[in-house]
Structures are given as structure tokens and as C-alpha cells.
Amino acid sequence: MSHPTTHGHTTTHGHTTTVGRSTTLGHTTTVDRSTTPHQGVALDARGIRFEGGPQLVLCASLFYFRLPREQWRARLAQVRASGYTCVDVYLPWNFHETAPGRWSFEGRRDVAAFLDLAQEEGLYVIARPGPYICSEWDGGALPAWLGLDPQMRVRQDEPRFLARVTAWFDQALPLLAERQYPANGPVIMVQLENELDFFDCEDRTGYLTVLRDQAVRHGITVPLIACSGQGDLTGATGDVPGVVPACNFYPDDDSPHIEPEVRRYAELLAERGLPLLITETNRRHRTLRRLLASGASLIAPYLQSSGWNFGYTPSAGNWGRPGNLMSHGYDFGGYVSSTGTERPEYAEAQILARVIDTLGPRLALATPTTPPTPVTTDFPTSSSPSALRLDGGGLLLAVPHLATRTRTGTGTGTGTEAGTGTAVVNGVPVAVAADSCPLMLVDVPLGPWGHEGTLTLASADLVAAGEGVLVFASEVAVTVVIGDTRVEIPAPEAGTPQRATAAGLTLVALAPADAVRLRATDRDGTVHLDTPAPARPASAPVAVRRARRRVDTTVPERAAGRHELPPTLESLGVYRGRGTYRTTTDLTDVDELLLVGAADIVDLSVAGRARPTIADFGATRRIDVREATGSVDVEAVVEIWGHANFDDARLPALRLGALRGLGTLWKLRETTDVSALWEVHDHWAGRPAPLRELGGWSSTRVGLPVTYTREIRTATAAALHLKGVVEPVRVTVTDGETHTVDTAPEPHAVHGVQTVHAEDPWVLLPAGTHRISVTLPHHPSGGGLRAELLALDPVTDWTCAAQDDDLLTAFATEAAPGQEVQLPLVLTPGEEAWLDVDLPPSHDGLLLRPDGTQIRVTGWAGGECVGRVWVGDRPDFSGGDADVLWIPPGWSGLTLLVRGAAGPKAPELRVLRLESSDSEGRQ
């Protein structure tokens, strides 16, 4: 398929400069292929070359699996209209293999149709099939059932895992191979894995070699890339031949040190004969301009076009404090919100794209450098500004103004807030707006635009150029020097272009709002603008106070047998959804229970009393049951919010591949303080080993490790609780036969070595005699450690039932009788209500905002689970607005499952607030 479209070249027709947009996805032009063996796309130290010539590529993330299929084309067209020429798209393995061996590529999973639409809309595609994608998606796209094989090691050169990867690649890669540029489609690169340098892969070279060989076997001929998440190029690629390193940068947008870091990677890759491909970065165009000037040939901010985590697809454990949940909304403030609203950065994208198009191949083949003469400013700026040596002569210089704006937008100053500042470039003072980064041109020949002479300096973005006319975009005054002739153009206002002449050229300055609508410019400076689309007013919020409560709310469940100990939900066939665990146990003389390894969301009831909802992601928790005695019923409803998308060792359920379920429930029989009588072993202590309290050794060697060892005997299973852990502590458990410990002990670890963190300072021990070694840095200013030993008995004989997402969706979407109820709806903890809600028609969809306390709301519409919201006391959330559900246009039949959660207040759904989608995501 060949579908030429336009993007970004300027051509002259008589005396009119027409601003068009052209990128080719298929027509053939002879280019030098000596730099790369890849068909159609060539990479070298100077950039990316396509069949139609060199290009600098702006790429926006846009994910088919986070949007209704009906919106794919419109969203792709929106990216195209922003001036970006490419989209990157993950292919989530577990979105397509919904159960072991059950594949789906229909409906919203029809990735081939999405790629074809991208082709039709004139966009390139960077395809990212994983197998691991991260993307704050359930399990990073690794299927949950992989964790059921204890011998399987994900993201390793390991046969069991690679066999499953082969099955996935056999499904996904042919779809990509059939749609490669230039012959049949838009795919210009294929990414293998994702940020492997964050993960402890034992054989990176072996693992990436297998993935590369599979891609080649399936006929992938475009470049294969692998992105580094923290700058470790070898860690991301294994230095495998044929796998091109790419970089992900997420700097502080206000950092003055971005440029030298990026230039370093541009230089490292140039030494390998490769361009700098930035496959993920921040969304702010002030930062993207700095990356461009530092040598990036591909700039792909993540996430410019936002979306939604439908159903049970969000992940768990995102950044920062452990236990964050990803919200239904998937939005990090990119230029398009989750519902499609264009934010101010959208116009910034259009202006940057015009600069790139105007300079064309001269910019695409540029090489990074630093300004030959210092740039001085009266505002905070880069510590080392970047410039590009343009092909054919001259420089493009980025001058970031890192201060924020005052409300009045005036003044200079060097504080954290400012309006217009002054920079001195090549000895010429120029105006620079706060919170901007103009791309200034220095000593650029004007010949390609039909004019003899040199553009000595232009202080603003050049957004169009043609015979006899140069057009700039700026919100402040523009300084232009042609040869030795200097011209000052006043700051333009929207609807009022400013013009000047110099050396036979007409110079036009447009306000940014006009520059994005520029269609053509006459030689005399008359500008022709596209008519802006009329804004559609957002409808006022509506409060829904009535619903139909279903009479029969008994959700069918699949019996999942009786088990001595609670099994994982995945072993019961629940990969997304929830399960119930029930037992009866004797709590005579038991004051506390110990819950170990529970995830994700646990509603626990003991003796008919609901306990506060647990969402600790496997952290060990003590539960007071002093009011319960004798034989009591225990029930736990466990819901999977999502599997870990990262590998966070601090909590068990945040490890990549960790399974979900109740974990193990123990009766606490006895607690013993074991803080004393620990032998001390370090380079200071002599023999026989001194005895001290845990953490109580004194030494001048601050920060060096000290090991404390003692023998612990227990007649039952037990838990060692280390109280006061701040920094991670290494705990080694060996059998009781090991009695000799050297000054730097490394005894045979029968039970293993683990690292204990402040988030979960527990070590489980089987019955028997053990030698425990605790190694920690000597920290005389610390508070010290205490240790207690808890004797345990397991709670056993569990009856289980499963409710996976398919079963829940079938129940939610079938017609059912109901009775009209008036909100507020008050529930008890653990009680559920199924509500059918009538929605008004909406062109763009509706945002549903439940208002209440201590409730979890799951919504279904259009035959699919829309998403989930947790109102009231809850864990931290990441992503977009965690308090709304989005009902896409045309998705009819809204049904809500409202479940009361135990917490500080009574569960109550007060009202359902409906908002127009136009109100979402505005900044």
C-alpha cells in the first residue's frame, strides 16, 4: 500500500508561499543505502533516511488497546494534524492471548486494522511487540499464567519462557512484517523488549539474540531497536549485532543540565555510526526542542495522546512509594487528553513541526555541537546550550528560558518567575519569552529559499520560508539580521501580524495562535490563515439521583474446589477478576492473625465482622481478632486490580510475574523478643565473637556491613519480625548444622538469602532450628533494630470460588429486573448492589463521577467492562483522574457494581455526577 500525503515542505507558486505538509509512505527515490542493510529505512550517524530522503521524526504514543475502535481513525488523524509524522504503539501480549492458547485479534484487538488506518492517515509506525512492554499495563503485558510455572524465568534466556514468547511472536510478527515500510505499510521500526536495563537479566546478549533471530525469521527487515530506560545501552541491547540502541529520557523539565547529557548519548551513538533515537521522553515541547538541538533524530514523547485502561487492565506498583494503582484514565498531561481534548501543547507541537518542515533535510542531517560563542542571559537557562550544524551551513541554536511566567507577562529578572528576558547571541541582544525555547538560526545561507545572502541571526522560530519571504512565530519582539542589516519586529498579537523588510526580503512575525493556522503567505507579507473550527460548549454537569437496583444480585461463581492452603487466583483460572475464599477455624486463645502475601484488594471478614480493606501488595499484616473466639467463619473476597508492570522487590506482589490471591493466613500463637544475644562478625570484632543486641555493635567504620548471627529454634512455623528497619537489610537463613561463622560469614543458605525492606520487614521460617544472619551497614546514628519471633499455625481447609472478568461481564450485561432507588445508597462493608443507570445521549461520551465514601464502583457498557473507581480511603493512584469512569459514545446500557469497603466511614453512594467529555483533561 502506498499512500502519499503531505506534511511540511514549503513551495512557491508565483508570489505566494504555500505552507503544506508532505511525508511519503512509499514512493521510491534513489538514496545511498551504504549506511545500513535495512530495506527502506537507513540509519547512520547523521540521522534517519527514508525512500523519500532524510527526515527528523516526531512520534506520538497512541495505543489502540486504550481507545474504542470507533475512535482510532479520528485519533490518528489528530496526531497527523499536530504535525507529528509517526505513532509508536505497543502490542500487549496478554491483550491478545486472553487465556493460554486462546488468541484474539478481532474488534478492539484488531491491531492489523489499526496499522492500516495509520497508513491511510499518512503516519509512520514504530511497533513495540515486547514481549514485555511495561506501559503501566497489567503485568507489563506478560500473561499472568506464566507465573504458575515455578521453573519459568521471565525476560531471561530460558527455554520455557522463550517457548511462550515464540508462540506470541508467531502471532504478532507476521502482522508487522506484512505492513513494513515502504512496500506494504507504515512500520518503520520494530522494538524488541522494553527498558531491559532496568531488569536483572542474567544473559542480555543471549536473550536479545533470540528475540532478534525470531524477528528476522518472520521477515522483519526494518531496523530492530531496543530502548534503554536509564542510559545503559549495553544493558538494553546486550550489544547484539543488528539491534540498534535507543534512549528514553525523563528529565526534570526545569533542569539546566539536559543538553550535555543528551549530547553525550548522541556522541556515543555517532561513534557506532548510529543516530540518537529518543523513543520515550517528556511531553513538554520546551524540553523537546532542547532534545532536538542536542542531536535527536527521533523524538517520541510518552504519552502525547492519552487513553483509558478499560476493565481489569491497569497495573499495580507504579513508581515511588510501593502500592500505587494505575487509574482507569491513562493520562500524563500530553497534548491530547484521554477523551481527545486538545491541550495547549497541541499548538506547540504544530509550531515545532512547522520549524522542522521548513528546514527540511538541512535539519534532518544536522550534527550536534555547542555554540561557537557564549550565550549570555538574564534568565535561568541551560548550563550548556546545544546547537546543530545544519547541512549546507549555519546553526540552529536552542535558547531555553527556564523561568515561569508572571501573570502580567512582563519584566525580566532572574528569579523563578519572569516574563520577557534578554539573551545575547553573537553579540546581539534578543528577547526571549519566559517558559519558551526559541530555535534561533545563525549564519544560515538563504539560497535554498531563492535569495542570495545569509540569515545572520533570527531570534524566533522560522515557520515558513519561500522566495522573498520569511515567516516567524513569536509572542515577543523578533530580531532578524540579514547580512549586516538588523531589523527589530515588534511583538505580534493574534490577528495582527507584524511586517518588516530587509535586503529585499519581507519578514513576517505571527503570534503562535496565527502560526498554527498559517496556510500561505504572499511575497508582500499578506498572510492567509485557515478558519478555526468553532468550539463546542461543554454541557453542564448533571447529578443522577435515581437508578434501578437489580432484584437478583447473586452473581454466579465457578466452584474452585477445597484446598488445604489458599491457592492463587491464577491457579483457579482467574487471570483478571476476583475470587472468594471461605473456611471455618477455631480462634480460641488467638488474639491476632498474620496475613502474608495477600494481593491485590482483600475484603476480609472474620466472625461476621468486616476488617478494613487491605491493599498492601503482599506485605505482611497483623489482624486483631480478640473479639472472636471459638469456631468462627472466615471469608475473603480478593480482587485483582492488576499485575505488577515493573519489578519492585520491596513488596512480594510487586515483583514482575507475581501471582494474586489471599496468600496465607496464620494464627499467631506466641510472641518472643529475640533482640539480644546476637554474635557480631565484622572486620573489627575478634574471636570468640562478641555478643550484642541486634544493631548494637560500636565501630568507627561507619557504613561498612556488620553481620549479627544467632540460633533460633521453633517448634512450629514462625515469622521473624525486624522492627526499625530503615535501609534494606540482608537476612540469611541456614539450617542448624552450620555453627562456624567466619569474620565475613557466607554459610550454605539452606533456606536462602533475602533482602528485608522497611515496607515488609518479615522473614518466614519453617519449624526447626535455624541460624539467622542479619547483615546491615553500621549506622551509629540510627535507632537500632528490635527482633521478635512469632509462633504460627496456618488457617487451613479453604473452599474457593472464582469470578473471572468474562463471568462478571456476562452477568453485568444481561437484562435483569430491577426496582427504582433514590440515591444516596447506604451499604454495609462487603455488601454489593448492582445498578442499571440511564444515560443521556452524548456525542463525545460521558464522564461518570461517583460521589460517596468507602465504595468501589465497577462499570460496564457496550458489552465490555469500562473500568473501576475507588472512592474514599484508598491506596495511592497514578495516571489520570482516578475518580471518573468514561462511557464512550455509543456504548449503551450502563451497569454499575457498587461494593462497600470497610474503612473509617460507612460505605455510601451519594450521587452519580455526569460530565461532558469536553471537560476532561483541560489544563
N, C-alpha and C positions, 0 to 999 in steps of 0.2 A: 504494500500500500504506500503510495506516495501522495502526500497532501501538503503542497506548498502553501504557506500562509505568510503574512508579513509582520515584521517586528523590527523597527528601529533604524533603518537606513534613511538618510535624507537625500532627496534627489531634486534637481532643478528642472522646472518646466517654464521656459520663458523667464519672466522676472519673479516667479513665485517659488519659494522654498516649501515643498510639501513634506510634512513630517509623517512618515508612515512607519510600519513595523514589519520587518521581514526576517523570518528564520526558515530555513528549508529543512524538511524532514524527508529527503530522498533524492533530489536531483543531483546529477553527477558532475563533478568538476575535478580536473586533474590536480592532485596535490602530491607533495612529497611524502611518501609512506615510510621513508627510511628510518624514521624515529621509533616505529612500533610495528609489531606484526599484526595488530588488531585491524579487522576489517571495518572501514567506515569511520572509525574514531581513532585518532592518533594522539598520543600523549608525549610531550617532550618537556624539557626544562623551561620552555617559553610559553607553554600553555596547552590548550585543547584545540585540536584541528578536526573539523568535520569535512564531509564531502564538499560543502559549500565554502569552506575556508575556516580560519581561526575564529573562535568566539570565547568571550568571557561569559560564564553561565551563572545566572541567578536561579536558584532552585527553592521551591516551597514544599514542605511536607504536606501531603494531602492523602488521607487514608480512607480507602473505600469501605473498610470494615467499621469505620466510625461515623458513617453517614448513611441515610436512606438511599437506596439505589436511584430513586426518582430524582435525587439532587446531584448525582455525580456530574452530569454534563454542565449544569449551571456552576458548580463549584470549580470545575476545571476551566471553564470559560472565564470565571472571575480571576483565577490565578493568571490566565493569559492576559487579561485586560490590565493586570497590575504591572505588566512589563516583564515579569519573570518568564523564562522560557522553558522551565523544567519543573517536574514534580518528582520528589522521591517518595517511594511507597514501600512499606513493609508488606510481606506476605506472612501472616501469622499461621504457623503450622497447626496449632490446636483449634484454630477457627475453621480449618478445612478438614482435619481429621477429628471429627466430633466424638468418636469413640474408637477403640483400637480397630483399625482396618475399615472404618466407616468414613468414606470421603464425601465431601460436598463442595461443589463448585457452581451451585445454582443460586439464583436470586441475588441476595446481598453478598454472596460469596463468589460471584462470577467475576473473578479478577481479570479474566481474559477480556470480558466486555469493558471493564474499566480501562484497561490498557488501550483498547481500540478507540474508546472515546477520547483518551488523551491524545492519540494520534490525530483524530479528526479535529481536535481543538488546537492543533499545532504546537503541542508540547513534547519535549523530550521526557524520558522517564529514567530514573535510577531505581532499579528494582533491588529490594533487600529481603531475600527469602530466608535469612537466618543460617542455620536452624534456630538460633537464639536471636531475639530482636530487642529485648528489654522493653522500651516503649511504654512503660508503666501499664503493661498488658498482662493479663492473667498468666503467671508463670513465665513471663518473657517469651511466650508462645510455645514453650516446651510442654507437651501434653502431660497432664497430671499423673497419668498411669505409669509413666516412666519410672517414677519413684517406688513402684511396687516391686521392682526387681532390685534386691539388695546388692547384687553384683554389678549393676549398671552404674557407670560414672558419666554424668552428662558433661558435655563440652570437653571431652577428652578423646584421645586416640585410643578408643576402647571398643572392641568388636560389637558388643551388644548395643551400645548407643549408636554406633555408626551404621549398624544394620537398619535401625529405625530411621535414621537420617536418610539413608539411601531410599527407603520407601517414600519418604516425604519429597526428596529431590526428584524421584521418578515421576511424581505428580506435578510438581511446580516448575521444574526447569524446562521441560518441553514447551510449556506455555510461554516462557520468556524467550526461548530460542526461536520460536515461530514469529516473534514480534521484535526482532532486533533491528536496529538502525544499521544501514539505510534501506535494506531490501524490503522488509515486511512490516516495520513498525517503529515505535518511538524509543525502545530500550537502548540506551547508550552506554550503560554500565550496569554491572551486577555486583552487589556487595555480598561477600561471604562473612558469616558471623557478624558480631557487633561488639566493639569495645572489649575485645578479648584481653586487653592489657589490664582490665580491672579484675580478672578472674584468675584463680590459681590453676592454670592449665599446665600439666606436667610435661607435655611434649607438644609445644606450639607448632613446631615445624611439621611433625608427623600429622597432627590434626588438620592444619590448613592444607597440607599436601593432599590429603584425602578429599577435602571439600573442593579444592581446585580441580583435581582429576575427575571428580564427578561432574563438575560444570563443563569441563572440556568434553567429556564423554557424551554429554547431552547437546553438544553443538554450540555452546556459548562462545562467541568469537569477539564480542565487545570486551573492553577492559574489565578484569576482575579486580575489585578493590576490597580493602579491609581497613576499617577506621579504628584509630587509637583514641581511647577516651581520656587518657591523661598523658599523652605525648610520648608513649613508649612505642615507637614504630615497630621495633622487633617483636615486642610483646603482642602487638595486634596482628602481625602478618607471619610471624615465625621466619621472616626473611625468605619466604618461599618464592622461587622464581615464578614470574607470571602473576603475582598478586601485588597490586600497587598499594602502597601505604596512603591512607588519607587521615585527616586530623579533625577531631572535634574540639572546639574551643568554647568554653563557657566562662568568659572573664567577667569581672565586675565592670559594668558599662562605664563607670566613672574612673576606672583605674588609668593612671598616666603611663602604664608600662605595657600596654597591649602590643604596641608596634614592635618593639625589639624581640619579644617572644615569638610573634608570628614570623618576623623576618628570619629568625634562626631556623625555623622549620622550612621556610621557603629555600633557604640556602642548603640545608641538609638534603632536601629532595632534589634540588637542582644538581647537586653532586652525583646523584643517581640518574640524572637525565630525566627527571620527572617534574611535573608541575605540583604546586600546592593545591590540593583538593580539600576544601573545608566542608565536610559532609554534615556537620551539625554545629550550630553556634546560636548566639542570642538573636533576638528578633529586631532589635532596635537599629534603625538604618544609620544612625550616627556611628555606631560601632561597626556596622557592615562596611561603611566607607573606609574606616581605618584598616579593616582586613583587606579590602581591595587594594588600597595603596601600599600594603605591606607584601603584596605579591600573590594573593589568592587568585586562581584561575576558575575555581568553582566555589560559590558561596551558597550554602544551603541552610538558612536559619531554621531552627526547630523550635517551635511549631508555628509556622505563619498562618496556616489555615486550620482552624480548630475543629473539633468534632465531639463525639459522645462515646462513652463506654456503655453500650447497651447491655442489659441483662446482667449476667454474672461474670462479665469480662474484665472488670477493673482488677488491678493488682493490689498487693499488700506490701508494705515495707518500703516506702519511698523516702529516701534521704533523711538526714537529720536524726531526730530522736526516733528510736525504733517504734514501730507500730503504726505509722501513718497508713491510712487507707486512701486509695485513689477514688475520686468522686465520679459520679455519673457524667458530669461535664468534664471534657478533656480540653483544657484551655489554659495557656500560659501567657496570655496577653498578646498574641500575634496579630497580624494586620487584619485578619478576619475572625470574628468571634465564632463560637460553636454553632450559632444559628445562622451565620452568614452575614452578619452586620460588618460593614467596613469601618475600620477604626482609622484614626489619623495617620498611622503608619502606612496605610494603604497608599495614600497620596505620596508619602515619602518614597515608597517603592517605585511609583510611576516616574518620579523625577530622577531617581538614581538610574532607572532603566533607560531613560532618555539620554543621560550623560554617556552611558555605556554604548548606546546605539550610535550616538553622534560621533564618538571617537572610533568606533568600529574596530577593524583589525589592528590599528595603531595601539589601542589599549589592550586588546587580546594578546598581543605579542610583547607587551611591555615587561621589563625586568625590574625588580625592587632595588631600591637604593636609599640613601639618606640625602636630604637637601645639601647641595654644594656650599651654600651659605647659611648661617644660622637663621632660624626664625624666632623672633622675639615677640612676646605677647604681654598684655597687661591683664590676662585672664588665665585660669588654670588650663593647661593643655598637656599634650603628650610629653613625656620625658625624653623621647627620641622620635621626632616625627618621621613618617615614611613618605617616600616619593617613588614614582615609577618612571623609568626611562622609556618613553614612548617609541615604538618602532617608527623610524623615519625622523626622529629628532624631537627634543623638548621633554619636559617633565610634567607629570601630574602630581600635585602636592596636596596632601590632606592636612588640614589645619583644624583640629577639633577644639571647640570651645566647651570645656567640661563643666562650666557653671550652669546652674539652673536659672530660669528666668524670674525676674521680678514681675509683679502684677502690672506695673506700668510699662515694662519692656524697655526702659531707658536706663542710662547710666553705664559706667564701665566698671571700675573697681575690680578687686581680685578676691573678693570673698566668695562664699559658697553660692551667693545669688548675684546675678548680674543681668544686664540687658545686652547692649551692643558693646563689644570690646574692640580693641585695636591690635592688629598683628603687623609686624614689619617684615615684608617678604622682599628679598633682593633690594633692600634699602627703601622700599615703598610702603608707607603706612596704608593699611586697608581695614575696612570694617568687617567684623565677624559677629554674627548673632549668637547669643547665648544658646547653649544646648543644640549646637549645629556642628557640622563638619564639612565646610565647602571643599570641593575638589578644584583647586586652583591650577591653572595652566601657566607654564613658564617656558618661554623660548620655543614655542611650537610653530613650525612652518605652516603657513596658510595655503600653500599650493594645492593640497587635496580639495580645498573648498573654492578653488578658482580665483585665488587672489595672491599676487606676489607680495612677499613680505613675511614678517614674523609677528606672532602674538607674543609679545614680550612678557605680559602678565595679564591674567584675568582673575579677579578675586572671587568670582561666583561660578556656579555650575553652568557649563555650556550645554544647553538642552537642544539646540538645533543650529545648523550651520549650512550655508549654501552660497551661491555666487552673490557676493556683495552684501551679505547679511550674516550677523552672528546674534544669537538669541540666548540670553542668560536668565536663570531663575534665581531670585534672591528676595529676602524680606528686608535687607538693609542696602545701603548705598553700594554701588558696584564700581570698582576701579578697573579700568582697562587701559593697557599700554600697547599700542601698535607701533612697532619700531621704537622710535623715541618720543612718540606722541602719546601723552597721557590724557585720559578722559575720565571724569567723575560723573556717574549716572546716579541721579537721586533714587532713593528707595522707592520702588514701585508699590502701589496699592492695588488690591483686587479690582479689576475692571479698568485700571488706569496704567497702561504700560508707559515706561519711560524710554525715550529715544535719544540717541546722540550719533554723531558721525565722526570718523577719524580715518585718515589716509584712504579715503574712497570707500570705506565700509560703513554700513548702517549697523549701529549697535542698539539692541533692544533688551530692556530689562523687564521681566514679568514677575509679578507676585507668584508664589508657589501655587496658589489656587487657580491661577490662569495657566500656568505652565503645564499642569496635568491635562488641561483641555485643549492644548495647542494643536491645531490641525495644519495650518500653513502660515507663512509669513511672506508678504511682498517685499520686494527689494527696497521700497521706501520705508519699511518698518511697520506697515499695516499688518496686524495680526488677525488671524481667523481662528475662532475658538469653537469647539463643539458645545452644543447646548447641554447644560447639566440636566440629568434626569431629575424629575420632580420628587421631592421627598414625600414619602407616605407617612402621615402622622400615626404614631403608635396609639393603639386603643388604651383606654384607661383600665387599670386593674379591676377585676371583678371578684367578689367574695362568694364562693359557693358554700351554701349552708345546708343543702339538702342532698341526700344520696339514697340509693336503695341498698339496704343491708340484706345480703343473701340469707335466706332462711336456713338452708342446709350448708353449713360451713365445715363439714367434715371432709377434710382433704384426704383423698386416697393416699395410702402409703404402701410401699412394697415391703413385705416382711423380709428381713435380712438375717434371720436366724438368731441362735443363742451362742454367746461367746464367753469364755472364762474371763477375759480382759477386754476392754473396749477396743474394737478394731478401728482402723482408719476408715474414713468415708470412702476414699478411693477404692479400698478393697471390697467395699459393698457396691461398687459400680457408680458411685456418686462423684463425678468429676467437677460438676457445678451444681449447686443446690444445697440441700440440708439433710440431716438425719436425726433420729431420736434414739436415745439410749435410756433403758429402764432397768431397774433392779430393785430388790429389797434386801436390806442389810441390817445387821444388829449394831447399834451405836451405844450400847451400854458401856459406861465408863470411857466414852470417847468425847473429848471436848473440841477437837479440831480434825478437819480433813485436809489433806495435801493434794492439790490438783497439779499434775505435771504434764506439760506438753499439749495443753488444750489450744485449739485454733479452729476457726478464726473468732467467731462470735458464739458465746456459750450462755444460754439461759438455763441456769441450774436451779432445780427445786429439790429441797430436802425436807421430808416430813410435811409436804404440802406448803412449805414456805419458800417463796422465790428469793433467790440471792441476787445481789447486784450483778447486772450483766457483765460478763467477763470478755475482754478483748485484749489479752496480754500476749498473744502470738507465741504461745509455748512457754512463757515464763512461769515458774513455779509459784503457786499462790496458796496461802493458808486460809481456810474457811472455818469460821466459828460455828459450831453446831451444839453448843452447850444446852440449848433448849430442847434438843431432840434426844430421845432415849428409847431404848428397846428396839424392836424391829420396825424400821421405817422404810417408806418408798423414796427412791431417788430417781429423778428424771432429768435428762439434759437434752435440750434441742440445740444442735450445733449447726451453724450456717457458715458456708464458705463464702467469704467476701471475695477472695481471690488468692491465687498462689503467688509466692514471692517472685518479683521480677528482677531482683538483684540478689547478690549473695552476701547477706549480712549475718555474720557469725555471732552477733550479740544475743540473738534470741533463736530458739530452735526452729520455729515456724517461719523465720525469715531467711533460712538457708535456701538456696536455689534447689528446687526439687523436693522440698519438704512437703510431707503429706498433712492432711487436715483430719480433725476428729476430736473426740473428747480427751484423748491422751489416757493417762492412768490416774485413778482416784484412790488415795491411800487413807487409811485410818492412822492417826498419829497416836501411838501408844505411850511413848515416854520421851522426854527431852533431857539431855545431859550436856552440861557445859564441858567442852574439851579444849578450852583456850590455853591451858597450861601444859607443861611437861613436853615441850617440843624440842628435839635436838636441833642444834644450829650448825649449818655447814656453809662456810664460805672461805675465801682466801685468807681470812684473818683468824678464824677460830681454829684452835688446836684440837688434839685428840687426847683423851676421850672428849667427845662432842659435848659442849655446854648444853644445859637445859634452860630454856627461857620460855616465856609466854609467846604466843604466836605474834610475830611482828615486833617483838621487844628487844631484839639484838641491837647493840650500840656499836657504831663504827664511823670512822671519818670518811669512808668510801661511799659517799652519797650517790645514789643512783645505780650502784652495782648490784647485781642479783644476790640475794641471800636465800638459802633453802632451809625450811623448817620441816622436820620429819618426826612422825610418831606413829605408834602402832594403835590400831583401833579394832576392837572385837565387838561384833554384834551378832546376836542370835537370830535376828530377823533382817529383812531388808531394811535399809536405813537411808537417811539423807543427811549429808554434811552441809551445814549452812554456815557460810563465811560472812559474818556481819561487818560492815565497814569497808567493803571493797570500793576503791576509787579507780585506780588504774587496773588494767587486766592482770590477772594472777594465773600462773600455770600450776595445775594440780596434776600430780602423777600418782596413780593408784596401782600398787603391785600386790602380789599375794604375800601371805605371811611367812614364806620361806626365805625371803630376801631380808637379811639382817645387817649386812655390812654396807655402809654408805661412805663413799669417798668424799673428799672436800668439795668436789663438783659432781654430785651423785647423778648417775643415769642408770638406775636399776631396770631390769627387764620389766616392762609395763604389761603385766598380765591383763589388767583391766583398762589400761590405756592412759593417755595424756589428754587433758582437755584444758581449755582456757576459760576461766571464770570471769565474768564481767559484772559490773555493778547492776546491770539490768536483770541478771538472773544468777545470783551468787550461790548456786546449789550444785552438789555432786551426789548422784545416786549411787548407793553401794549395795551389792548383794549380801546375803548373810555370810558370815565368815570372819577371818582375821585378815586385815589389810595393813600395809604400810602406806601412809599418806605423806606425800612430799608436796609442800606448798612453796613455790618459788616466786619471789616478788622483789622489785627494786628496793634497796634500802632508802627509807624515807623518814628521817628523824622528825620532820615537821608534821608528819601525818598523824591521824587519830588512832592508828593501830587497828588490829583485827581482833575479832572475837569469833569463836567457833562453837557451834552447838551440834549435837548429834540427835537426830530424831528417829526413834524406832518405829517401823511402819508395818502395817498389814494391808494387803490390797483389797479393794472392794471388787467382788467378783460376780459372775453369773449374770451377764447382761443380755437383755433382749433388745434387738436393734430393728429399726425400720428406716427405709430410705425414701426420700422425696427429691429426685433429681429435677433439673430445670425443665426437662421435657414433660414430666408428670405435672409439675406445678403450672406450666403454661397451658397444658391441655385442660386442667381444671379451671384456670382463670378465664379462658376464652370460650368456654361452653356456656350456652344460655342457662340461666338459673332463676327461679322465682325469688323475689325479694320484697321487703317491706320498706317503705319510705321512712327515713330517720332524719331528725333535725340535729345538726351539729350544735354544740360540742358532743363528742362521743367519748365517754369515760370508760376505760378498760382497767382490768387488774393486770399485774405483771404476768406475762406469759399468755394472756388471753388474746385471741385473734378475731378480727372482723373483716369480712370481705364486702367491699362496697363497689357498686356499679355507679358511675358518675356520668351524667350527661354533659357534653361539652358543646359550646357554641362553635359554629364553623369558623375556620381561620385560614387565611391564605398562606401564612408563613409558619403555622404551628403555634403551640401554646406552651408557656412555662407554668407548671403547676408547683406551687409553693405551699406545702403543708405547714400549718401553724399549730403548734401544740407543745407538749412536754413528754419526754420519755417514750417515744414511739419510733418504730422503724416501718417505713412505708415502701412497699414494692409495687410497681405499676406495670400493667400490661395493656397494650393497644395494638391494633392491626395484626393480631395473632402472634405477637412477639413480646417478650419481656423488655420493657423500656429501660428500667433502671431502678435504683434504690436510694432512699434518703433516710438518714438517721437524725431525728430531731430530739434535742435535749442533751443530757450528759453523755458524751461520746468521745472516742479517740480523736486524735488529730487527723485532718484530711488534707490531701494535696490535690492540685489540679484546678478545676473551675469552681463555680458556685456549687457548694456541697449541699445546698438547701432546696434545689429545684429538680423537678423531673421535666424533661422536654417531650411533648407529644408532637411528633412530626405531622405536617399537613397530610390529610388523607388517611391517617392511622386512626381508625374508628374503634369504638367500643372500649372505653377506658374502664379498667377494673383495678381496684387497689386492695392489697393485703396490708392491713394495719395490725401491727403486733405490739403489745405493751411490753416495755422493757423495765426491769427493776432498777430503781435508782433513787435519787434524793427526793423526787416528786412523783405524784401519781400519774400514770400514763393517761394522756388526754389528747384527742384530735379536736382542736377548737374550730378551725375553719380551713377551707382549701382556697388559696388565692390563685387566680388565673391572671397571667400577664401576657401581653403580646410578645412574640419572639423578637420584635424590633427593639425591645427594651433591654435585651440580654447583651452583656459584654461591652457596653459602651464605656469609653474612658474619657 
